[in-house]
Amino acid sequence: MIDENKIKEGVKLLLEGIGEDITREGLVDTPDRIARMYSEIYAGYEDDAANHLSRRFHVDNDDIVLEKNIVFYSTCEHHMMPFYGKAHIAYIPNKEVVGISKLARTLEVYARRLQIQEKLTDQVADSIFKELNAKGVMVVIEAEHMCMTMRGIKKPGTTTVTMATRGLFEEEEYKNRFFNLLKL
């Protein structure tokens, strides 16, 4: 559970640590604002992807379902800086599908935690594969990391791409179908 009081105290210490006056007019309410913001952007700790994937609908079709260009924002666990981009999520149903928003909601559950992109990609794929008992799942995430843009190497515009395949998507034929669908 998110403890906003601990966050407020931590923000005060951080501000003092960088040499700021926490009583300055522009900073007086900053710890409270950041605590409320963290409750929102780290809400994934209090959510379970299985809940979003539990309501299913019967189908006879077992062809690929793809949701592409899902915009997301997350936070790097190494530097606590944002990374953001697009995810493309596909699965092959096993007689059941979920509402189309549920794939994006599954992504959000994991993106709203301190993360690394590689783990985020795997968590989304594993969750959909397990909960839907899907015949196959493929997740591709493209993201820009502010830790590479603002600090360190300072290379804005650099995109990191990660991919996770499960089941039938481990076969070239299905990977090719996935990438062809992305071009549409």
C-alpha positions in Angstrom: 0.0 0.0 0.0 1.3 3.4 -0.9 2.1 5.5 2.2 1.7 9.2 1.2 3.1 10.4 4.5 6.4 8.6 3.9 6.6 10.0 0.4 6.1 13.5 1.7 8.9 13.1 4.2 11.1 11.7 1.5 10.4 14.6 -0.8 11.2 17.1 1.9 14.6 15.3 2.5 15.3 15.3 -1.2 14.6 19.0 -1.6 16.8 19.8 1.4 19.4 17.4 0.0 19.7 19.4 -3.3 19.9 22.7 -1.3 16.4 23.9 -1.6 14.4 25.8 1.1 11.3 23.7 1.7 9.5 26.7 3.2 9.9 28.6 -0.1 6.5 29.6 -1.5 6.8 27.4 -4.7 7.8 24.3 -2.7 5.6 24.4 0.3 2.9 22.2 -1.3 5.4 20.2 -3.5 5.7 17.2 -1.1 1.9 16.8 -1.0 1.6 17.2 -4.8 4.3 14.5 -5.4 2.7 12.1 -2.9 -0.7 12.4 -4.7 1.1 12.0 -8.1 3.0 8.9 -6.9 -0.3 7.4 -5.7 -1.5 7.7 -9.3 1.5 6.8 -11.3 2.4 3.8 -9.0 -1.1 2.5 -8.8 0.0 -0.8 -10.4 1.2 -2.1 -7.0 -2.4 -2.1 -5.8 -3.8 -3.7 -9.0 -3.8 -7.3 -10.4 -3.8 -7.9 -14.1 -5.8 -11.1 -13.6 -8.8 -9.0 -12.5 -8.8 -7.2 -15.9 -8.5 -10.4 -17.8 -11.1 -12.3 -15.9 -14.2 -11.3 -17.9 -14.1 -13.3 -21.2 -16.3 -13.9 -24.2 -16.6 -17.2 -26.1 -15.5 -17.1 -29.7 -15.1 -19.8 -32.4 -12.4 -17.8 -34.2 -8.8 -18.6 -33.2 -7.1 -16.0 -35.4 -4.7 -13.3 -34.1 -6.1 -10.5 -32.0 -3.8 -7.4 -32.1 -3.9 -4.2 -30.3 -1.2 -1.9 -31.5 0.2 1.6 -30.7 -0.9 1.5 -27.0 0.8 4.5 -25.5 2.2 3.9 -22.0 4.4 5.7 -19.4 6.5 3.9 -16.8 9.4 4.7 -14.4 12.8 3.1 -14.6 13.7 1.4 -11.4 17.4 2.2 -11.8 17.1 6.0 -11.9 13.4 6.6 -11.1 13.1 8.5 -14.4 10.3 8.1 -16.9 10.3 5.9 -19.9 7.5 5.9 -22.4 6.4 4.7 -25.7 4.1 2.3 -27.5 3.3 -1.3 -27.0 1.9 -3.8 -29.5 0.1 -6.8 -27.9 -1.2 -9.8 -29.8 -2.7 -13.1 -28.8 -4.2 -16.2 -30.4 -7.5 -17.0 -28.5 -8.2 -20.4 -27.1 -12.0 -20.1 -27.5 -12.1 -17.0 -25.4 -11.3 -13.3 -25.8 -11.4 -10.3 -23.6 -12.7 -6.8 -24.2 -10.2 -4.8 -26.2 -9.4 -2.3 -23.4 -8.3 -5.2 -21.2 -5.0 -5.6 -23.1 -4.1 -1.9 -22.5 -5.3 -2.3 -18.8 -2.9 -5.2 -18.4 -0.1 -3.1 -19.7 -1.0 -0.3 -17.3 -0.9 -2.6 -14.3 2.7 -3.4 -14.9 3.8 0.0 -16.3 2.6 1.7 -13.1 5.4 0.2 -11.1 9.1 0.8 -10.9 10.2 -1.2 -13.9 12.8 -2.1 -16.5 11.4 -2.4 -20.0 12.5 -6.0 -20.5 10.6 -7.2 -17.4 7.6 -5.1 -18.4 7.4 -6.9 -21.7 7.7 -10.3 -20.1 5.1 -9.5 -17.4 2.5 -8.5 -20.0 3.1 -11.5 -22.2 3.1 -14.0 -19.2 -0.1 -12.5 -17.7 -2.1 -12.7 -21.0 -0.7 -16.2 -21.8 -1.6 -17.6 -18.4 -4.9 -15.9 -17.7 -6.4 -16.4 -21.1 -4.8 -19.8 -21.7 -4.0 -18.3 -25.1 -2.5 -20.4 -27.9 0.1 -17.7 -28.3 1.1 -14.2 -27.2 3.5 -11.6 -28.6 4.4 -8.3 -27.1 6.6 -5.7 -28.6 7.4 -2.5 -26.7 9.2 0.5 -28.2 10.3 3.2 -25.6 12.4 6.2 -25.0 14.2 6.3 -21.6 14.7 9.7 -20.0 17.7 8.3 -18.2 19.4 8.1 -21.6 18.0 11.5 -22.8 18.6 13.8 -19.8 21.6 12.3 -18.1 24.5 9.9 -18.7 25.0 9.4 -22.5 22.4 12.1 -23.4 21.0 10.6 -26.6 17.5 11.9 -27.1 15.3 10.1 -29.6 17.0 6.7 -28.9 14.4 3.9 -28.9 14.7 0.7 -27.1 12.7 -2.3 -28.5 11.9 -5.4 -26.5 9.9 -8.5 -27.6 8.4 -11.4 -25.8 6.8 -14.4 -27.5 4.9 -17.3 -26.0 3.3 -20.4 -27.5 2.6 -20.3 -31.2 4.3 -16.9 -31.6 7.6 -18.6 -31.0 7.2 -19.9 -34.6 8.5 -17.7 -37.5 5.1 -18.0 -39.3 3.3 -16.3 -36.5 6.0 -13.7 -35.8 5.8 -12.8 -39.5 2.0 -12.5 -39.4 2.4 -10.2 -36.3 4.8 -7.9 -38.0 2.7 -7.8 -41.2 -0.3 -6.8 -39.2 1.7 -4.0 -37.6 2.2 -2.5 -41.1 -1.5 -2.1 -41.7 
